Amino acid sequence: MFFTTPLSLAWAALAIPIVVFYILKVRLRQVPVSTTIFWQQIYDEKRPQSLWQQLRHWISLLVQILFLLLLVLALAEPYFPWEILKARRIVLVLDNSASMNATDVVPTRLEAAKRAAAKLISALRFRDEIAIISAGTQPQVACGLTGHERTLQTALDGITKTDGPTRVSEAVELGRRLLGDAPHGRIVVFSDGGFEDSEKLAEDESVEIQGIGTVASNIGITRFQVRRSLLDPIGYEILIEVTNASDEPAECRLDLDLNDSPVDVLPLKLKPGEAWSQTIEKTSLDGGHLVAKLNSSDALSTDNVAVALLPQRTPQRVLLISPGNLFLQKALEANPLVELKMVKVFPKQYETGVVHVFHRHVPAQLPPGSVFVVDPVDGCDQWQVAEPLENPIVTKQDSTSPLLTHVRLDHVILPQARKLVPKEEAQILVGAVTGDPLYFAIIRPDRKVLVLTVNLEQGDLTFRTAFPILVTNALGFFAGQAGELREALVAGAITEVELLPADVTDATLQLRSPGGTRKSLPAGVTKVSIGPIDETGIWTIEKAVPAAEQQTTEAAPPVLEIAANLATKSESDIRVPEVFLARAVEPAMAGSWFVRPIWFYLITLAWVLALAEWVLYQRRWIS
């Protein structure tokens, strides 16, 4: 046996005054009394035993000295060499991913894993050290290597659930770096095995598995996105996938709601392991939160709800300046977003925020903003007019441009077009065999100009479906709304968002999670990284309001919204692998009953002796 602080043994010298006090005899004081009858009566009733009378004094002295020696030894902190040589370094990897929220183990798999980890911490031997790593959305060291039980329990209680994917493999690698070359280092993993390398990890001898969960069935939404239609100005397309992660067929109902208003109801019948996927087309001028819900009562509720953001459509004011063309007018009126106004002469003042459509005649100076020119006969500040092109043949078409989505002009008869020579660099969308532009774009910071040089009154372009589609694409280009997609992120992702300069400079911004927690964002930057998104639902970037004004100030609309869904098949499949089911037992890392330091047992024994002396001498069970 060795001592951590051997100088503390010097306190054993206190035994000397104890012995001295026991040897010294107290001189009795003589006091005269009127009679000794009562003393004689007490003496007869409680006659002392001669053996105890002789030994009780020395036994009391021995107990006092033994009590002192036990305390002195405890102060010296004795230890055995094997306690240091066999001290263990243990890393607990706790999986707190989305699948650990399953309720097939009461109350959840995560809570069951935390209970099992708490048992291991409570059985920690003296000089052993434990570290805790959470392996949810992003591996994090919840507590470094320490032997302090209360610190470990606090760190364990602080691990909360996440809706992100499992990162057990990365957490194990992080644990290996924490252990380094520790001779008795071990890693204990508490997980349901919902990750790719689970079987390989189970074969690793340096890792001990604590399987959590059962072979539970689950139906979940594994993909959910929505975007605006490329053709229909008020249409949108929904992409949804539902997976039956079970060994039995299942039936459920899928409800689609837009801003709490029903959109569609789909009954589903899924085979074992089947992934049902479909694209659904709908129309709506309004935007907002599109929510998909499964009425399945399975063990994991996180993937029974998915949300996506549908961009809102705003009316588009269009001013048509034309001597009159019914085909162009109807093509513009066919767009349900367009608020059309027609005039035959140039207005005295051009309004901002209005799309100006010039047919044939154009002003010498084009107005700023969005301008669509059809069959111009006049020159302006942007181009010069040359001789007409007779029977131009389309040989070039920019198929990558959204302005020509679903538009083919190579078989269209174009008897006549205007030859225009742009004064500035222009993007040619459709070109003739001669190299002259038939449809081109001039894009500048203060304006967007589209020019179609084709004569609408000749040829068959206006009779083709390509013409209204071309006009719709042009209006969508000006509005920036064609095929808008605000992608719903997968939980656990990190994304970079762009903010408007006005939003950045006006007020301090903060990120609010679906659960209501807030986090301040860096000030003065228009690009900011957000993540990991570890909770499903709608995340919002909003302007911070002082606490004193929160109750009196009306809530401002959010600056930006971000949708996040589970959308991970491995997390929706909550069936625990067989290799983890076989390990669903208490880990063998717990110590024996001798888990406290020696000084703890010495102090305990000292207080037992003190209690025994009090019972024997103070309570006078033995007189």
C-alpha positions in Angstrom: 0.0 0.0 0.0 1.2 3.5 -0.8 0.1 7.0 0.4 -0.7 10.0 -1.7 0.1 12.4 1.2 2.3 10.5 3.6 3.0 13.7 5.7 -0.6 13.4 6.9 0.5 10.4 9.0 2.0 12.9 11.4 -1.5 13.5 12.7 -1.2 10.1 14.5 0.7 12.0 17.2 -2.7 13.1 18.5 -2.9 9.7 20.1 -0.4 10.9 22.7 -2.8 13.4 24.4 -5.6 10.9 24.1 -3.6 8.3 26.1 -2.5 11.0 28.6 -6.1 12.0 29.2 -7.1 8.4 29.7 -4.2 7.7 32.2 -4.8 10.8 34.3 -7.3 10.2 37.1 -9.8 12.7 38.1 -9.6 13.4 41.8 -13.1 12.9 43.3 -14.5 15.7 45.4 -15.9 14.8 48.7 -19.4 16.2 49.4 -21.2 15.4 52.7 -24.8 14.1 52.2 -27.6 13.5 54.7 -27.9 9.8 54.1 -26.4 7.0 51.8 -29.6 4.9 51.7 -30.4 5.9 48.2 -26.9 5.4 46.9 -26.8 1.9 48.4 -30.1 1.1 46.7 -28.8 2.1 43.3 -25.6 0.2 43.9 -27.5 -3.0 44.7 -29.7 -2.7 41.6 -26.9 -2.0 39.2 -23.9 -3.9 40.6 -21.0 -3.6 38.1 -19.5 -6.7 36.5 -16.0 -7.1 37.6 -14.6 -8.1 34.1 -16.3 -5.2 32.3 -15.4 -2.9 35.1 -11.8 -3.7 34.5 -11.8 -3.7 30.7 -14.3 -1.0 29.7 -11.8 1.8 30.4 -9.1 0.3 28.2 -11.5 -0.8 25.4 -12.7 2.8 25.3 -9.2 4.0 24.9 -8.5 1.4 22.2 -11.6 2.6 20.2 -10.6 6.2 20.4 -7.1 5.4 19.2 -8.4 3.2 16.4 -10.8 6.0 15.4 -7.9 8.4 15.2 -5.8 6.1 13.2 -8.5 5.4 10.7 -9.0 9.2 10.2 -5.2 9.7 9.8 -5.0 6.9 7.2 -7.9 8.5 5.3 -6.1 11.8 5.3 -3.0 10.1 3.9 -5.1 8.8 1.0 -3.7 5.3 0.7 -3.9 3.4 -2.5 -2.8 0.1 -4.0 -0.5 0.0 -7.0 -3.0 -1.9 -9.1 -5.4 1.0 -8.8 -3.1 3.1 -11.0 -1.8 0.3 -13.2 -5.3 -0.9 -14.0 -7.0 2.5 -14.1 -9.4 2.6 -17.1 -10.2 5.3 -19.6 -13.7 4.9 -21.0 -15.4 7.0 -23.7 -19.2 6.8 -23.7 -20.6 7.4 -27.2 -24.3 8.3 -26.9 -26.3 8.2 -30.1 -28.9 11.1 -29.9 -29.9 11.1 -33.6 -33.5 11.1 -34.9 -34.1 7.4 -34.7 -33.2 7.5 -30.9 -36.5 9.4 -30.4 -38.5 6.2 -31.2 -40.9 5.2 -28.4 -40.6 1.4 -28.7 -38.6 1.7 -25.5 -40.3 3.7 -22.8 -40.1 6.6 -22.8 -37.7 6.9 -25.7 -34.6 5.1 -26.9 -32.5 8.1 -26.0 -33.7 8.1 -22.4 -33.1 4.4 -22.1 -29.6 4.9 -23.4 -29.0 7.6 -20.8 -30.2 5.4 -18.0 -27.8 2.6 -19.1 -25.0 5.2 -19.3 -25.8 6.5 -15.8 -25.5 3.0 -14.4 -22.1 2.7 -15.9 -21.0 6.1 -14.5 -22.3 5.2 -11.0 -20.2 2.0 -11.1 -17.0 4.0 -11.9 -14.0 2.8 -10.0 -11.7 5.1 -8.2 -9.1 6.5 -10.5 -11.1 5.5 -13.6 -12.0 8.3 -16.0 -14.9 8.6 -18.4 -15.6 11.0 -21.3 -19.0 11.5 -22.9 -19.5 12.1 -26.6 -22.9 12.8 -28.3 -23.2 11.3 -31.7 -26.2 13.0 -33.2 -26.2 15.7 -35.9 -22.6 16.6 -35.1 -20.3 14.7 -32.8 -19.6 16.8 -29.7 -17.6 16.1 -26.5 -20.2 16.6 -23.8 -17.6 16.0 -21.1 -13.9 15.3 -21.2 -12.1 12.6 -19.3 -12.9 12.9 -15.6 -13.7 10.7 -12.6 -16.1 13.2 -11.0 -19.4 11.4 -11.0 -21.6 14.5 -10.6 -19.9 16.3 -13.5 -20.5 13.2 -15.7 -24.1 12.9 -14.7 -24.7 16.6 -15.4 -23.1 16.3 -18.8 -25.2 13.2 -19.5 -28.4 14.9 -18.5 -27.5 17.8 -20.8 -27.5 15.7 -24.0 -30.7 16.5 -25.8 -32.5 14.9 -28.7 -31.8 15.9 -32.3 -33.6 15.3 -35.6 -30.4 14.8 -37.6 -28.7 11.6 -38.8 -26.4 9.4 -36.8 -22.7 10.2 -36.6 -21.6 7.2 -34.5 -18.6 6.3 -36.7 -17.3 9.9 -36.5 -17.9 10.0 -32.7 -16.0 6.7 -32.2 -13.0 8.2 -34.1 -13.2 11.3 -31.9 -13.2 9.0 -28.9 -10.1 7.2 -30.1 -8.3 10.5 -30.3 -9.4 11.3 -26.8 -8.0 8.0 -25.5 -4.7 8.2 -27.3 -2.4 5.4 -26.1 -4.2 4.7 -22.8 -3.4 1.1 -21.9 -6.9 0.3 -20.6 -8.9 2.5 -22.9 -12.3 1.4 -24.1 -15.2 2.8 -26.0 -18.8 2.0 -25.1 -21.4 2.9 -27.8 -25.1 3.3 -26.8 -27.0 3.2 -30.1 -29.7 1.5 -32.1 -27.3 0.8 -34.9 -29.0 3.0 -37.5 -25.8 3.7 -39.5 -23.9 2.2 -42.4 -20.9 0.7 -40.6 -22.8 -0.7 -37.7 -21.8 -4.4 -38.3 -18.2 -3.4 -38.9 -18.1 -1.4 -35.7 -19.6 -4.3 -33.7 -16.7 -6.5 -34.8 -14.2 -4.0 -33.4 -12.8 -5.5 -30.1 -11.9 -2.1 -28.8 -15.5 -1.0 -28.9 -18.3 -2.4 -26.7 -21.8 -2.1 -28.0 -24.9 -1.4 -25.9 -27.8 -2.0 -28.2 -30.9 0.1 -27.6 -34.3 -0.5 -29.1 -36.3 -3.3 -30.8 -37.2 -4.4 -34.3 -40.0 -1.8 -34.6 -41.9 -0.9 -37.8 -42.1 2.6 -39.1 -43.6 4.5 -42.1 -42.0 7.9 -42.8 -41.8 10.7 -45.4 -38.3 10.4 -46.8 -38.5 13.1 -49.4 -40.6 16.3 -49.7 -40.0 19.2 -52.0 -42.1 21.8 -53.7 -41.4 24.3 -56.5 -43.3 26.7 -58.7 -44.1 25.4 -62.2 -42.0 26.3 -65.1 -45.0 26.7 -67.3 -48.1 27.6 -65.2 -47.6 31.0 -63.4 -49.7 29.9 -60.5 -48.9 26.2 -60.6 -46.6 24.3 -58.4 -45.2 20.7 -58.3 -44.9 18.6 -55.2 -42.3 15.8 -55.0 -43.0 13.3 -52.2 -41.7 9.9 -51.2 -43.0 7.7 -48.4 -41.1 4.6 -47.3 -42.4 1.6 -45.4 -39.5 0.5 -43.3 -41.0 -2.7 -42.0 -41.3 -6.4 -42.8 -45.1 -6.2 -43.1 -47.4 -4.4 -45.6 -48.9 -1.2 -44.3 -51.8 1.2 -45.0 -51.9 4.9 -44.2 -53.3 8.2 -45.4 -51.2 11.1 -46.6 -52.7 14.6 -46.1 -51.4 17.7 -47.9 -52.3 21.1 -46.5 -51.3 24.6 -47.6 -51.5 27.2 -44.8 -53.9 24.8 -42.9 -56.2 24.4 -45.9 -56.6 20.9 -47.4 -54.9 20.4 -50.8 -55.1 16.6 -51.3 -55.7 13.4 -49.5 -53.9 10.2 -50.7 -54.6 6.7 -49.4 -51.5 4.6 -49.5 -50.9 0.8 -49.5 -47.3 0.0 -49.2 -45.5 -3.4 -49.5 -42.8 -4.4 -47.1 -39.8 -2.1 -47.7 -41.5 -0.3 -50.5 -40.7 3.4 -51.3 -43.7 5.2 -52.9 -42.8 8.3 -54.9 -45.0 10.7 -56.9 -45.0 14.2 -58.4 -48.2 16.0 -57.8 -49.2 19.2 -59.7 -51.4 21.8 -58.1 -52.3 25.5 -58.6 -52.4 28.4 -56.1 -51.7 32.1 -56.2 -50.8 32.0 -52.5 -47.6 30.8 -51.1 -46.7 29.6 -47.6 -46.2 26.4 -45.6 -47.0 23.2 -47.4 -47.3 20.4 -44.9 -47.5 16.7 -45.5 -48.8 14.5 -42.7 -49.1 10.7 -42.3 -51.8 9.4 -40.0 -49.6 6.4 -39.1 -49.3 5.7 -35.4 -45.8 4.2 -35.4 -42.9 4.5 -32.9 -41.2 7.4 -34.6 -43.3 10.6 -35.1 -40.6 12.8 -36.5 -40.9 11.6 -40.1 -44.7 11.5 -40.1 -44.7 15.3 -40.8 -42.8 17.1 -43.5 -42.9 20.8 -44.4 -41.9 22.8 -47.5 -42.0 26.5 -48.5 -44.1 27.5 -51.5 -43.1 30.9 -52.9 -45.9 33.3 -53.1 -47.1 34.7 -56.4 -47.6 38.5 -56.7 -49.6 40.3 -59.4 -47.5 41.7 -62.2 -48.5 45.0 -63.7 -48.0 45.2 -67.5 -48.4 48.2 -69.8 -48.8 47.3 -73.5 -48.0 50.1 -75.9 -49.2 48.9 -79.3 -51.3 50.0 -82.3 -53.2 46.7 -81.7 -52.4 43.0 -81.9 -54.9 40.6 -80.6 -52.5 37.7 -80.4 -50.0 39.6 -78.2 -52.8 40.9 -76.0 -54.3 37.5 -75.4 -50.9 36.0 -74.7 -50.5 38.5 -72.0 -54.0 38.2 -70.6 -53.7 34.4 -70.5 -51.3 34.8 -67.6 -53.4 34.9 -64.4 -50.8 37.0 -62.6 -50.9 39.8 -65.2 -52.8 43.1 -64.6 -52.8 44.4 -68.2 -53.3 47.9 -69.3 -53.2 48.9 -73.0 -52.4 52.2 -74.6 -51.6 53.2 -78.2 -49.2 56.1 -77.5 -46.2 56.5 -75.3 -47.0 57.6 -71.7 -45.6 60.9 -70.5 -44.0 59.2 -67.5 -43.0 55.6 -67.1 -43.9 54.0 -63.7 -41.5 51.9 -61.8 -42.3 48.3 -61.1 -44.3 48.0 -64.3 -43.3 45.7 -67.3 -43.4 47.9 -70.4 -44.3 45.9 -73.6 -43.6 47.9 -76.8 -45.1 46.5 -80.1 -43.5 47.9 -83.3 -42.8 51.5 -82.1 -40.3 52.1 -79.3 -39.2 55.4 -77.7 -35.7 56.8 -78.5 -34.8 56.2 -74.9 -36.0 52.9 -73.3 -37.3 53.3 -69.8 -35.5 51.6 -66.9 -36.7 48.4 -65.4 -38.3 45.5 -67.4 -38.9 46.1 -71.1 -40.2 43.6 -73.7 -40.0 44.7 -77.3 -41.8 42.9 -80.1 -41.2 43.5 -83.9 -39.5 46.9 -83.4 -39.5 49.2 -86.5 -37.6 52.1 -84.8 -34.2 52.4 -83.4 -33.4 53.5 -79.9 -30.5 54.0 -77.5 -30.0 50.2 -77.4 -29.9 49.2 -81.1 -30.0 50.3 -84.7 -32.5 49.1 -87.2 -31.3 47.8 -90.6 -33.1 46.2 -93.5 -35.7 43.5 -93.0 -34.7 39.8 -93.0 -36.7 37.9 -95.5 -37.6 34.3 -94.5 -35.0 33.9 -91.8 -34.1 30.3 -90.8 -33.6 29.6 -87.2 -30.3 27.8 -86.7 -29.3 28.8 -83.2 -31.4 28.4 -80.0 -30.0 28.7 -76.5 -31.7 25.6 -74.9 -30.1 26.3 -71.5 -31.8 29.6 -71.1 -35.0 29.6 -68.9 -36.5 32.1 -71.4 -36.7 29.3 -74.0 -38.0 26.5 -71.7 -40.4 24.3 -73.7 -40.0 26.6 -76.7 -38.8 25.3 -80.2 -38.6 27.7 -83.1 -36.6 25.7 -85.6 -39.8 24.6 -87.4 -41.7 27.9 -87.2 -42.3 29.8 -90.4 -40.9 33.3 -90.1 -41.6 35.2 -93.3 -40.1 38.5 -92.1 -38.1 39.9 -89.2 -36.2 43.0 -88.4 -32.4 43.1 -88.5 -31.2 44.9 -85.4 -27.7 45.8 -84.5 -27.3 46.0 -80.7 -25.2 48.9 -79.5 -24.1 47.0 -76.4 -23.3 43.4 -75.7 -26.4 41.3 -75.9 -27.2 37.6 -75.2 -28.5 36.0 -78.4 -31.3 33.6 -77.5 -32.4 32.7 -81.0 -30.3 33.4 -84.1 -30.8 33.2 -87.9 -28.5 31.3 -90.3 -27.0 34.7 -91.2 -26.0 35.2 -87.6 -28.5 38.0 -87.0 -30.4 37.9 -83.7 -34.1 37.1 -83.8 -34.5 37.0 -80.1 -32.0 38.5 -77.7 -31.6 39.9 -74.2 -29.8 43.0 -72.8 -29.3 42.7 -69.1 -28.0 45.6 -67.1 -28.1 46.5 -63.4 -30.9 49.1 -64.0 -32.9 47.2 -66.7 -33.8 44.0 -68.4 -34.6 44.2 -72.0 -36.0 41.3 -74.2 -36.3 41.9 -77.9 -38.2 39.7 -80.4 -37.6 40.9 -83.9 -40.3 38.6 -85.6 -43.2 40.2 -87.4 -46.3 38.7 -85.6 -48.7 39.6 -88.4 -47.0 37.3 -90.8 -46.1 33.6 -90.4 -47.5 31.1 -88.0 -45.7 31.9 -84.7 -48.8 33.3 -83.1 -50.6 30.0 -83.9 -48.0 27.9 -82.2 -48.1 27.0 -78.5 -44.5 28.2 -78.4 -45.7 31.8 -78.5 -47.7 32.0 -75.3 -45.1 29.9 -73.6 -42.4 32.4 -74.8 -44.4 35.3 -73.4 -45.0 33.5 -70.1 -41.3 32.8 -69.8 -40.5 36.4 -70.5 -42.8 37.6 -67.8 -41.5 35.0 -65.4 -37.9 36.2 -66.2 -38.9 39.8 -65.3 -40.6 38.7 -62.1 -37.8 36.2 -61.2 -40.5 33.6 -60.4 -40.2 30.9 -63.0 -39.7 27.5 -61.5 -38.8 28.9 -58.0 -37.5 26.3 -55.6 -36.9 27.0 -52.0 -35.3 23.7 -51.1 -36.4 22.0 -47.9 -33.2 20.9 -46.2 -32.4 17.5 -44.7 -32.1 17.7 -41.0 -28.4 17.9 -40.0 -27.4 20.0 -43.0 -25.4 23.3 -43.0 -26.5 25.9 -45.4 -25.4 29.4 -46.5 -28.1 32.0 -46.9 -27.9 35.4 -48.5 -29.6 38.4 -46.9 -30.6 41.7 -48.4 -28.4 44.7 -47.4 -31.5 46.5 -46.0 -32.2 43.6 -43.6 -28.6 43.4 -42.4 -28.2 47.1 -41.6 -31.6 47.9 -40.1 -31.5 45.6 -37.1 -29.7 42.8 -35.4 -30.8 39.5 -36.8 -31.4 36.2 -35.0 -32.0 32.6 -35.9 -35.0 31.0 -34.3 -35.4 27.2 -34.3 -38.8 25.4 -34.5 -38.6 24.8 -30.8 -38.2 28.6 -30.1 -34.6 28.8 -29.1 -32.8 31.9 -30.5 -29.3 32.5 -31.6 -27.9 35.9 -32.7 -26.3 36.1 -36.2 -23.2 38.0 -37.1 -23.9 41.7 -37.7 -23.2 43.5 -41.0 -22.8 40.4 -43.3 -25.1 39.5 -46.2 -23.9 35.9 -46.3 -24.1 33.7 -43.2 -23.7 30.0 -42.6 -26.5 28.3 -40.6 -26.3 24.9 -39.1 -26.2 22.2 -38.3 -30.0 22.2 -38.7 -30.7 19.7 -36.0 -34.5 20.1 -35.6 -37.3 19.5 -38.1 -39.8 22.2 -38.9 -39.5 25.9 -40.0 -36.4 27.9 -39.0 -36.7 31.6 -39.3 -34.3 34.5 -39.5 -36.0 37.5 -37.9 -35.1 40.9 -36.5 -34.3 40.9 -32.8 -36.7 42.9 -30.6 -35.6 44.0 -27.1 -37.2 42.0 -24.3 -38.9 45.2 -23.0 -40.7 45.8 -26.3 -41.7 42.2 -27.2 -45.1 42.5 -25.6 -46.0 45.9 -27.0 -44.4 45.6 -30.5 -46.3 43.8 -33.2 -44.4 40.8 -34.5 -42.7 41.6 -37.8 -42.7 39.1 -40.6 -39.6 36.9 -40.8 -36.7 38.0 -43.0 -36.2 34.5 -44.3 -37.7 31.0 -43.6 -35.9 27.7 -44.0 -37.7 24.3 -44.0 -36.0 21.2 -42.6 -37.3 17.6 -42.7 -35.9 14.3 -41.5 -35.8 12.9 -45.1 -33.2 10.2 -44.2 -34.1 6.6 -45.0 -31.5 5.2 -42.5 -33.1 7.3 -39.7 -36.7 6.3 -40.7 -35.7 2.6 -40.6 -35.7 2.1 -36.8 -35.4 -1.6 -37.0 -32.3 -2.4 -34.8 -29.8 -4.7 -36.6 -29.4 -8.2 -35.2 -25.8 -7.6 -34.2 -27.0 -4.7 -31.9 -30.0 -6.7 -30.6 -27.5 -9.4 -29.4 -25.6 -6.7 -27.5 -28.7 -5.3 -25.7 -27.3 -6.1 -22.3 -25.6 -4.3 -19.5 -22.0 -3.4 -20.5 -19.3 -5.4 -19.0 -17.3 -2.3 -18.2 -18.8 -1.7 -14.7 -16.5 -2.1 -11.8 -16.9 -4.5 -8.8 -18.3 -3.5 -5.5 -15.0 -2.0 -4.5 -15.4 1.2 -6.5 -14.7 3.8 -3.9 -11.2 5.0 -2.8 -9.7 3.4 0.3 -10.1 6.6 2.4 -13.9 6.4 1.8 -14.0 3.0 3.5 -11.7 4.1 6.3 -13.9 7.1 7.1 -16.9 4.8 7.0 -15.3 2.4 9.4 -14.3 5.3 11.7 -17.8 6.5 11.9 -19.1 3.0 12.6 -16.7 2.8 15.5 -17.8 6.2 16.8 -21.4 5.0 16.6 -20.6 1.8 18.4 -18.9 3.7 21.2 -21.8 6.0 21.6 -24.2 3.1 21.8 -22.1 1.2 24.4 -21.0 4.1 26.6 -23.4 7.0 26.1 -26.6 5.0 25.8 -25.2 2.8 28.6 -26.5 -0.5 27.2 -23.5 -1.9 29.1 -23.2 -0.3 32.5 
